[in-house]
């Protein structure tokens, strides 16, 4: 055996042992079914790796100063400069990561993979998604373009509505003073967070997440019989994971080759575009500002949603058939109806406020808006959810887990509808219009 052959054998052995260390030796055969997970966890991990590599490559060209940030981004697309391609990879990977991680959490919820040792992993996964949103948000400002500058300004304004702690939370993101002032201090803070502290924290959570998956024995299965039918991880699972990762990588490379990440015009302080919109993943919250009192749109509703979402594994509400989407055909029908209902309710709200001429600042007296567009909405939501829960569980004999899952499908459809409205159906002055 030649020296090169021995070196290759050692390298392959080390890589093999590392990959196998992240998995149990054998996994239930049922969990290999693609439609159980759609490879969303593997896709998310692949995108994270691409983000790390492409981000590191951009550091060789990017300058984190308000004078040169935008020019350095533009220079990435100069002749014979591969940095622009890496920036495209970074852009598409970050946007698709939010989608894949959101769908991954939704898949875990819809297949009832929240019990036993998976409870802590649900909490870890939720914080990972929130951290990814924060990483994307801090990276959004770095090109120092007109769009990114004002989108961040809008978000900081939105965060300032949080009672008591709003000023404290937004202070590190301001250049100085009490007013929202985005400048060099903001850019420097975002750069350090985006390239240092936040990725390190996310990396630690990813390792913890993978370890907890292994400790739980892999994906959730339908029953004990399914858990007992096991196959070796290598090659059954490894080959499938590699295929998913390679397909995701190929897709990102194609997007990066044909579609450049937007650079836009350089930021112009004091000259805002019309309309001023937040990044797409925060558009649902910005859209809610049009329809609800700012304290409730930015603080109360998101906080209650996050608390309820994180605490889901501790509600002890199981589906009849874990490992099956929505617990079976009956659960799927209920979830579909709930999703349609959530989308319809959001559409009606948007249409009603458009007809009534309600704008982003509200046309009501602020004190009255806090009641009519705040407390009243919260009480109405609570009563509606409670009445629906009792009706479906006691009169229609649905399982509590099926009803809870259907309620989350309604919330998901509600936010998707508001996000789509904000992105494509809001024009100058945030007025409702149809895209031309």
C-alpha positions, -999 to 999 in steps of 0.1 A, spaced: 0 0 0 14 34 -10 18 63 14 -10 82 -6 -34 53 -2 -27 50 35 -32 87 40 -65 86 21 -76 56 41 -69 74 74 -86 106 62 -117 86 51 -117 68 84 -116 101 104 -144 116 83 -164 85 86 -160 84 124 -169 121 127 -201 117 107 -211 85 125 -204 103 159 -232 127 150 -257 98 146 -267 67 165 -253 35 149 -287 24 138 -320 43 131 -356 32 126 -362 24 90 -394 45 91 -373 77 96 -356 73 62 -389 81 45 -383 114 27 -419 127 32 -415 125 70 -389 153 72 -383 164 35 -347 167 45 -353 202 60 -328 197 89 -301 187 65 -309 215 41 -307 240 70 -273 226 81 -260 228 45 -271 264 42 -254 272 75 -221 258 62 -224 278 30 -231 309 49 -200 304 71 -177 299 40 -192 326 19 -192 351 48 -155 345 55 -146 350 19 -164 384 18 -144 396 48 -114 399 25 -132 426 5 -157 443 28 -150 475 47 -173 482 77 -174 520 75 -202 542 64 -178 559 39 -166 527 22 -191 499 30 -213 503 0 -184 509 -24 -167 478 -11 -198 458 -18 -200 472 -53 -164 464 -59 -171 427 -52 -188 426 -86 -158 441 -105 -138 424 -132 -123 390 -122 -135 394 -86 -151 362 -73 -163 379 -41 -195 389 -58 -203 352 -64 -197 345 -28 -219 374 -18 -247 359 -40 -242 326 -22 -244 343 11 -276 362 1 -295 333 -12 -284 309 16 -295 334 43 -329 339 28 -335 302 21 -322 293 56 -351 313 72 -376 294 51 -360 260 57 -357 265 94 -392 278 97 -405 248 78 -383 225 98 -399 237 131 -433 234 115 -426 198 104 -415 189 140 -448 204 152 -470 188 126 -455 153 132 -458 157 170 -420 153 176 -422 172 209 -423 146 236 -398 130 259 -362 139 252 -372 161 223 -387 188 245 -355 205 252 -345 203 215 -377 221 206 -367 250 228 -332 249 214 -345 249 178 -368 278 185 -340 299 199 -319 289 169 -345 303 145 -348 335 165 -310 338 165 -309 333 127 -334 361 123 -312 383 144 -281 373 124 -299 381 91 -311 414 106 -276 425 116 -262 415 82 -290 434 64 -274 468 73 -238 459 62 -242 469 25 -251 504 38 -276 508 10 -306 530 9 -330 501 14 -310 484 42 -304 517 61 -341 527 62 -353 491 68 -330 489 99 -342 524 110 -378 512 107 -371 481 128 -353 501 155 -383 524 156 -406 493 159 -385 479 188 -387 512 206 -425 506 211 -417 478 236 -428 492 270 -402 498 297 -373 481 280 -377 494 244 -351 522 249 -326 499 266 -329 473 238 -324 498 210 -297 518 226 -268 496 214 -281 500 178 -281 538 179 -251 560 171 -260 584 199 -287 604 216 -322 593 224 -335 595 188 -332 567 164 -299 575 148 -283 549 125 -246 556 118 -211 544 122 -217 531 157 -247 511 145 -227 497 116 -198 487 138 -221 470 163 -239 451 137 -207 440 120 -193 426 153 -225 408 161 -230 395 126 -194 381 121 -186 372 157 -208 367 187 -240 356 170 -224 330 147 -204 316 176 -236 313 197 -255 297 168 -227 272 162 -229 261 199 -266 256 196 -263 237 164 -239 212 180 -263 209 210 -293 204 187 -275 176 168 -264 159 200 -300 160 214 -313 145 181 -289 116 185 -298 112 222 -335 110 213 -327 82 188 -334 102 156 -367 113 142 -400 104 157 -418 72 146 -454 60 146 -452 32 171 -429 7 189 -430 -17 159 -416 10 137 -389 19 162 -378 -18 163 -372 -21 125 -338 -5 124 -311 -1 97 -275 8 98 -268 46 95 -240 39 70 -249 39 42 -287 41 44 -290 75 62 -256 90 52 -262 86 15 -296 103 18 -282 132 38 -254 136 13 -278 137 -16 -300 163 1 -269 185 10 -256 183 -26 -289 192 -41 -293 222 -18 -257 233 -26 -263 229 -64 -295 250 -61 -277 278 -42 -248 278 -67 -272 281 -96 -291 310 -80 -258 327 -72 -246 323 -108 -277 338 -124 -292 362 -99 -270 388 -81 -278 399 -46 -292 434 -46 -267 462 -38 -290 492 -43 -281 528 -40 -259 541 -12 -277 551 20 -289 588 21 -295 600 56 -326 622 57 -339 611 23 -361 581 29 -377 560 1 -414 557 -2 -426 533 11 -401 524 38 -403 486 44 -386 463 68 -368 431 56 -392 406 42 -390 383 73 -402 412 95 -429 424 71 -456 405 89 -449 425 121 -447 458 102 -480 450 85 -495 444 120 -485 480 129 -511 492 104 -539 473 120 -531 472 157 -517 496 184 -479 496 182 -474 482 217 -496 452 208 -483 448 173 -446 449 182 -446 436 218 -477 419 232 -488 397 203 -452 386 193 -443 380 230 -474 359 237 -468 339 205 -432 332 213 -440 321 249 -468 298 237 -446 284 209 -417 276 231 -439 260 258 -457 237 234 -438 205 244 -449 210 280 -486 211 272 -488 172 272 -511 171 242 -503 142 219 -517 134 185 -532 100 180 -505 89 156 -471 106 162 -448 105 132 -478 110 109 -485 145 95 -512 162 116 -520 128 133 -540 114 104 -566 124 78 -590 139 103 -563 162 117 -551 172 82 -586 183 73 -590 203 104 -556 219 99 -564 228 63 -597 245 74 -579 264 101 -552 276 77 -578 288 53 -596 305 81 -564 323 93 -556 335 58 -592 346 53 -593 365 86 -561 384 77 -574 393 43 -607 406 57 -587 427 83 -565 442 55 -595 450 33 -616 464 62 -588 488 72 -581 498 36 -617 507 31 -618 526 64 -586 546 54 -566 534 84 -529 541 78 -497 531 96 -501 557 123 -537 550 130 -567 574 126 -581 569 160 -573 588 192 -542 570 207 -560 563 240 -589 548 222 -566 529 198 -550 512 228 -584 498 237 -600 491 203 -568 480 185 -551 465 215 -569 451 246 -602 445 227 -584 425 200 -565 405 226 -597 397 245 -616 388 213 -587 365 203 -587 348 237 -624 342 237 -624 330 201 -596 305 207 -613 293 239 -647 289 224 -633 271 193 -612 247 215 -643 237 236 -665 233 205 -640 211 187 -630 190 216 -664 185 233 -689 187 205 -668 174 175 -646 151 196 -613 162 182 -582 154 202 -568 183 221 -535 179 202 -553 182 168 -571 214 179 -539 230 192 -521 221 160 -549 235 139 -547 268 159 -511 271 150 -518 265 114 -543 294 115 -516 316 131 -490 305 105 -514 313 76 -523 346 92 -487 357 93 -479 345 58 -509 364 45 -498 396 63 -462 391 50 -473 387 14 -495 418 17 -467 439 31 -442 427 4 -463 429 -27 -495 448 -20 -482 480 -2 -472 510 -22 -463 546 -15 -475 556 20 -481 519 27 -514 522 9 -530 490 -3 -526 484 -41 -523 456 -66 -488 452 -81 -486 462 -117 
